[in-house]
Amino acid sequence: MGNYAKCQGSKNCSKCRECDVIKLAVFGASGNGKDSKKWEEITWKPELHLSEENNKLGKMWNISLAPVISCPEGIPCGICSKGNSPDCYAVKSFIQYPSVFQAWGDNLTFVKQDMQSFFTEIYNVLKTKKNLKYFRWHVAGDILNQEYLAHMAIIANLLPKTQFLAFTKKTELDYSNLPANLVIIASQWGSYQWGNNLPKAILRATGETWELTEKQFLCPGSCVNCKQCFQLLEGESVVFDQH
C-alpha cells in the first residue's frame, strides 16, 4: 500500500491508534481479498457508504466506520493479543477486502470533516426506504462523541417507525433521555465492565461454561430471525460466545 505502515505482528501492541486517518497502519494486509481493486489505489474520501445487508444481519440497512481508530483507546478488542492484527472481529474484514477498507474509511473521513452533512445524507437515504423496520449503527467502529450520539438520536426521532441499535464501548458519554427506538448496548469484554444504566453485551470467552440468567439470552449468531437486541432493556444482556 505505497507508503502505508505495516504491522510487525508484535503481541499486545495497540500502536495502530498512533496512525492518522489517511496513513492508517494496515496490519499487514496483503490485498488478497476477493475485490480486484488494488490496495495502492485506495485513498479515503469524504463519501457516504451504507450497506443494505451482510451475512450476520441479513437484509438490514447498516453503517460502519473504520474500526479501532474510531473506537475508544485502550479497549481490549483493540489489542493484538495474538499478534498480526487486533482481536476485533471487524478488523478481519477491514484488512481483507479493499472495498470494505475503502467504504469504512470513507465514512470515517466524511464524519470527521463534516458531521452535519454526514448525518443529513444518512437521513436523506433512510427516509426513502419503505418499511425500514431496523437499522444497525456500527457493524464496525463506535460512537465518536456526544455530538455524534445526538445526531443518532435526531435521526431516531425523525424516523419513529424504525428501530435503531448500536453497541458501544464509549463509557464517558451521557446516554440518558434517548428516544425509545434507539437502543444503546454497553459492550463488555473480559474485565472491561461498564454500563450500569444500559443493557449489556457480554463476551463468554472460549472455554467458559457459566449458565445464563433469566435476564440474559445467547446470541444465535444471526440477526435474521431474532432482532431481540433491538428490544433489550436496562438490566438485560445478550451473551456472545467467543469465536
VEXDREN-2710 file (C-alpha; in Angstrom, 1 decimal):
% VEXDREN-2710
k/r/px/py/pz
1/MET/0.0/0.0/0.0
2/GLY/2.6/2.5/-1.0
3/ASN/4.0/4.3/2.0
4/TYR/1.4/2.9/4.5
5/ALA/2.9/1.4/7.6
6/LYS/2.5/-2.3/8.1
7/CYS/2.0/-4.1/11.4
8/GLN/5.1/-6.0/12.7
9/GLY/2.8/-8.5/14.4
10/SER/4.0/-7.8/17.9
11/LYS/1.9/-9.3/20.7
12/ASN/-0.2/-6.9/22.9
13/CYS/0.5/-3.9/20.7
14/SER/-2.0/-1.1/20.2
15/LYS/0.1/1.3/18.2
16/CYS/-2.3/1.3/15.3
17/ARG/-4.1/4.2/17.0
18/GLU/-1.0/6.4/16.5
19/CYS/-1.6/6.4/12.7
20/ASP/-3.8/9.2/11.3
21/VAL/-6.9/8.6/9.3
22/ILE/-5.2/8.5/5.9
23/LYS/-1.9/6.9/6.8
24/LEU/-3.6/4.1/8.7
25/ALA/-1.4/1.1/9.6
26/VAL/-3.0/-1.8/7.6
27/PHE/-2.0/-4.6/10.0
28/GLY/0.0/-6.4/7.3
29/ALA/-2.9/-6.5/4.8
30/SER/-1.9/-8.4/1.7
31/GLY/-4.6/-7.3/-0.7
32/ASN/-5.5/-10.9/-1.5
33/GLY/-9.3/-10.4/-0.9
34/LYS/-12.0/-11.1/-3.4
35/ASP/-12.1/-7.5/-4.5
36/SER/-9.9/-6.9/-7.5
37/LYS/-9.2/-3.3/-6.7
38/LYS/-5.6/-2.8/-5.8
39/TRP/-4.6/-1.6/-2.4
40/GLU/-2.3/1.0/-3.9
41/GLU/-5.3/2.7/-5.5
42/ILE/-7.1/3.4/-2.2
43/THR/-7.4/6.9/-0.8
44/TRP/-10.1/7.6/1.7
45/LYS/-12.6/10.3/0.6
46/PRO/-15.5/12.0/2.5
47/GLU/-18.2/9.9/0.9
48/LEU/-21.1/8.0/2.5
49/HIS/-21.4/4.2/2.2
50/LEU/-24.4/2.5/3.7
51/SER/-24.8/-1.3/3.4
52/GLU/-28.1/-3.0/2.8
53/GLU/-27.1/-6.3/4.3
54/ASN/-24.4/-8.6/5.5
55/ASN/-24.0/-12.3/6.4
56/LYS/-25.0/-11.9/10.1
57/LEU/-27.6/-9.1/9.9
58/GLY/-29.3/-10.4/6.7
59/LYS/-31.2/-7.7/4.8
60/MET/-30.8/-4.8/7.2
61/TRP/-29.5/-1.3/6.5
62/ASN/-26.4/-0.5/8.4
63/ILE/-23.3/1.7/8.5
64/SER/-19.7/1.2/9.7
65/LEU/-16.7/3.3/10.5
66/ALA/-13.0/2.2/10.2
67/PRO/-12.5/0.0/13.3
68/VAL/-10.0/0.5/16.1
69/ILE/-9.2/4.1/15.2
70/SER/-12.8/5.2/15.6
71/CYS/-13.1/3.3/18.9
72/PRO/-12.1/4.3/22.4
73/GLU/-8.5/4.0/23.3
74/GLY/-7.4/1.1/25.4
75/ILE/-10.3/-1.3/24.8
76/PRO/-9.3/-4.9/25.0
77/CYS/-10.6/-5.8/21.5
78/GLY/-8.2/-3.2/20.0
79/ILE/-5.1/-5.0/21.3
80/CYS/-3.2/-7.6/19.3
81/SER/-3.2/-10.2/22.0
82/LYS/-2.0/-12.9/19.5
83/GLY/-0.1/-10.7/17.1
84/ASN/-0.8/-9.9/13.4
85/SER/-4.0/-7.9/13.9
86/PRO/-6.3/-6.6/16.7
87/ASP/-8.7/-9.1/18.3
88/CYS/-11.6/-7.0/17.0
89/TYR/-13.8/-9.1/14.7
90/ALA/-14.4/-6.3/12.3
91/VAL/-10.7/-5.8/11.5
92/LYS/-10.7/-9.1/9.7
93/SER/-13.0/-7.9/7.0
94/PHE/-11.4/-4.4/7.1
95/ILE/-8.0/-5.6/6.1
96/GLN/-9.0/-8.5/3.8
97/TYR/-11.3/-6.7/1.4
98/PRO/-10.2/-3.4/-0.3
99/SER/-13.8/-2.5/-1.0
100/VAL/-14.6/-2.7/2.7
101/PHE/-11.4/-0.8/3.7
102/GLN/-12.5/1.9/1.2
103/ALA/-16.1/2.2/2.4
104/TRP/-15.5/2.2/6.1
105/GLY/-12.5/4.6/5.8
106/ASP/-14.6/7.0/3.6
107/ASN/-17.3/7.1/6.2
108/LEU/-14.9/7.9/9.0
109/THR/-13.2/10.6/6.8
110/PHE/-16.6/12.1/6.0
111/VAL/-17.9/12.3/9.5
112/LYS/-14.6/13.8/10.8
113/GLN/-14.7/16.5/8.1
114/ASP/-18.4/17.4/8.2
115/MET/-20.6/15.7/10.8
116/GLN/-23.7/17.6/10.0
117/SER/-23.6/16.7/6.3
118/PHE/-22.7/13.1/7.1
119/PHE/-25.9/12.6/9.2
120/THR/-28.0/14.6/6.8
121/GLU/-27.0/12.3/4.0
122/ILE/-27.8/9.2/6.1
123/TYR/-31.3/10.6/6.9
124/ASN/-31.9/11.5/3.3
125/VAL/-31.2/7.9/2.3
126/LEU/-33.1/6.2/5.1
127/LYS/-36.3/8.4/4.7
128/THR/-36.7/7.0/1.2
129/LYS/-36.8/3.4/2.3
130/LYS/-40.2/1.8/2.6
131/ASN/-40.9/-0.4/5.6
132/LEU/-37.5/0.4/7.2
133/LYS/-38.1/-1.6/10.4
134/TYR/-34.5/-1.8/11.6
135/PHE/-31.2/0.0/11.3
136/ARG/-27.8/-1.0/12.8
137/TRP/-25.2/1.5/13.7
138/HIS/-21.6/0.4/13.6
139/VAL/-21.1/-3.1/12.5
140/ALA/-17.6/-1.8/12.7
141/GLY/-16.5/1.3/14.6
142/ASP/-18.1/3.2/17.5
143/ILE/-19.9/6.4/18.6
144/LEU/-17.3/9.1/18.2
145/ASN/-18.5/11.6/20.8
146/GLN/-21.6/13.2/22.4
147/GLU/-22.4/15.3/19.3
148/TYR/-22.3/12.2/17.2
149/LEU/-24.7/10.4/19.6
150/ALA/-27.0/13.5/19.5
151/HIS/-27.3/13.1/15.7
152/MET/-28.1/9.5/16.1
153/ALA/-31.0/10.5/18.4
154/ILE/-32.2/13.1/16.0
155/ILE/-32.5/10.5/13.2
156/ALA/-34.3/8.1/15.5
157/ASN/-36.8/10.9/16.4
158/LEU/-37.3/11.7/12.7
159/LEU/-37.9/8.0/11.9
160/PRO/-40.1/6.8/14.8
161/LYS/-41.2/3.6/13.0
162/THR/-37.6/2.4/12.7
163/GLN/-35.8/0.6/15.5
164/PHE/-32.1/1.7/15.8
165/LEU/-29.4/-0.3/17.5
166/ALA/-25.8/0.4/18.5
167/PHE/-23.2/-1.5/20.6
168/THR/-20.6/0.7/22.2
169/LYS/-17.6/0.8/24.5
170/LYS/-17.7/4.6/24.7
171/THR/-18.0/4.8/28.5
172/GLU/-17.9/8.6/29.1
173/LEU/-21.0/9.6/27.1
174/ASP/-24.4/10.6/28.6
175/TYR/-26.9/8.0/27.3
176/SER/-29.9/9.4/29.2
177/ASN/-33.0/10.8/27.5
178/LEU/-32.6/8.9/24.2
179/PRO/-35.6/8.1/22.1
180/ALA/-37.2/4.8/22.8
181/ASN/-36.5/3.5/19.3
182/LEU/-32.7/4.0/19.8
183/VAL/-31.2/1.1/21.8
184/ILE/-27.7/1.5/23.0
185/ILE/-26.0/-1.6/24.4
186/ALA/-22.9/-1.4/26.6
187/SER/-20.4/-3.8/25.1
188/GLN/-18.3/-5.7/27.7
189/TRP/-15.1/-7.7/27.1
190/GLY/-13.5/-9.7/29.8
191/SER/-12.5/-7.3/32.6
192/TYR/-13.9/-4.3/30.6
193/GLN/-17.1/-3.9/32.6
194/TRP/-19.3/-0.8/32.5
195/GLY/-22.8/0.4/31.6
196/ASN/-24.9/0.1/34.8
197/ASN/-27.8/2.0/33.2
198/LEU/-27.7/0.3/29.8
199/PRO/-28.5/-3.2/28.5
200/LYS/-25.3/-5.1/28.1
201/ALA/-23.5/-7.3/25.6
202/ILE/-21.2/-9.9/27.4
203/LEU/-18.5/-11.9/25.8
204/ARG/-18.3/-15.5/27.0
205/ALA/-14.7/-16.5/26.4
206/THR/-13.7/-19.7/24.8
207/GLY/-13.8/-22.4/27.4
208/GLU/-16.1/-20.6/29.8
209/THR/-19.3/-22.6/30.6
210/TRP/-21.3/-20.4/33.1
211/GLU/-25.0/-20.6/32.8
212/LEU/-27.2/-17.7/31.6
213/THR/-29.6/-16.0/34.0
214/GLU/-33.2/-15.3/33.2
215/LYS/-32.3/-11.8/32.0
216/GLN/-29.7/-13.0/29.6
217/PHE/-30.1/-14.6/26.2
218/LEU/-27.5/-16.2/23.9
219/CYS/-26.9/-14.7/20.5
220/PRO/-27.9/-17.3/17.9
221/GLY/-25.2/-16.0/15.6
222/SER/-27.6/-14.4/13.1
223/CYS/-30.0/-11.5/13.4
224/VAL/-32.2/-12.7/10.5
225/ASN/-34.8/-14.4/12.7
226/CYS/-34.0/-12.8/16.1
227/LYS/-33.9/-9.0/16.4
228/GLN/-34.1/-9.4/20.2
229/CYS/-31.2/-6.9/20.8
230/PHE/-33.5/-4.2/19.4
231/GLN/-35.8/-4.7/22.3
232/LEU/-33.2/-5.1/25.0
233/LEU/-33.9/-3.2/28.3
234/GLU/-31.7/-1.9/31.2
235/GLY/-30.7/-4.9/33.3
236/GLU/-30.9/-7.4/30.4
237/SER/-28.0/-8.8/28.4
238/VAL/-27.1/-10.5/25.2
239/VAL/-24.3/-13.1/25.5
240/PHE/-21.9/-13.8/22.7
241/ASP/-19.8/-16.9/22.7
242/GLN/-16.2/-16.0/21.5
243/HIS/-15.3/-17.5/18.2
END
